[in-house]
């Protein structure tokens, strides 16, 4: 009979240990919200989750780069708008000078013209982002910026701020835009050249419109692509969550059941100990 009690106690102790392990595991899962903490908990699930987390980080890095350059292009968009305002004023001044015979006014218009050309040149020279001169890129394409839109580089995006001048040719901002404007003379002097001024301003206008269009177009495109990346990341997170995150309701039910079993087993062990002492006392073995 005593050996029977010993066997029962052994089984109860074993059940108690197993249940406590289950209880501890359930508590940890509730505390972390995760089904597994290491490969030993669920090797396949751990590997799948790790792969999705890698994808999530890769897409997050791509979006960071995209957002960074979107900010740079917003600067270029604002600057190109400012440049176009200067060019528009240059056009007004040429027309005003052409419409008057007052030499003092012609000279004043010419002076203001060159002031706006200087302002335009400053805008062009100072619109730089991460070492790239966005409003006066090299015509050979060496400053075209490319970056990946997905981790395997199967989709890319390029930023090319060069403005087409003709078939296969591009405006060199300084040589084709700024220098001709600096040579303009709409004063009353003998070198007055309204036709040349009109041509120089028309060329600058075409360039300015092209820069504004490209900059704003890139900003819109990058914002749309950023939204696409957000959707991709959210989908990856959702799949990863289904693999690694617990179901709170189910896990709480499991925890409650394990806790109840623990209390029951503890009570049974206590009762068995009382019964064992009674038997031993009966046989005078205490």
Secondary structure as GFF3:
##gff-version 3
##sequence-region A 1 286
A	DSSP	alpha_helix	2	32	.	.	.	ID=ss1
A	DSSP	alpha_helix	43	99	.	.	.	ID=ss2
A	DSSP	alpha_helix	103	126	.	.	.	ID=ss3
A	DSSP	beta_strand	128	129	.	.	.	ID=ss4
A	DSSP	beta_strand	132	133	.	.	.	ID=ss5
A	DSSP	beta_strand	145	148	.	.	.	ID=ss6
A	DSSP	beta_strand	156	159	.	.	.	ID=ss7
A	DSSP	beta_strand	164	166	.	.	.	ID=ss8
A	DSSP	beta_strand	169	170	.	.	.	ID=ss9
A	DSSP	pi_helix	173	178	.	.	.	ID=ss10
A	DSSP	alpha_helix	179	182	.	.	.	ID=ss11
A	DSSP	alpha_helix	194	244	.	.	.	ID=ss12
A	DSSP	alpha_helix	248	282	.	.	.	ID=ss13
###
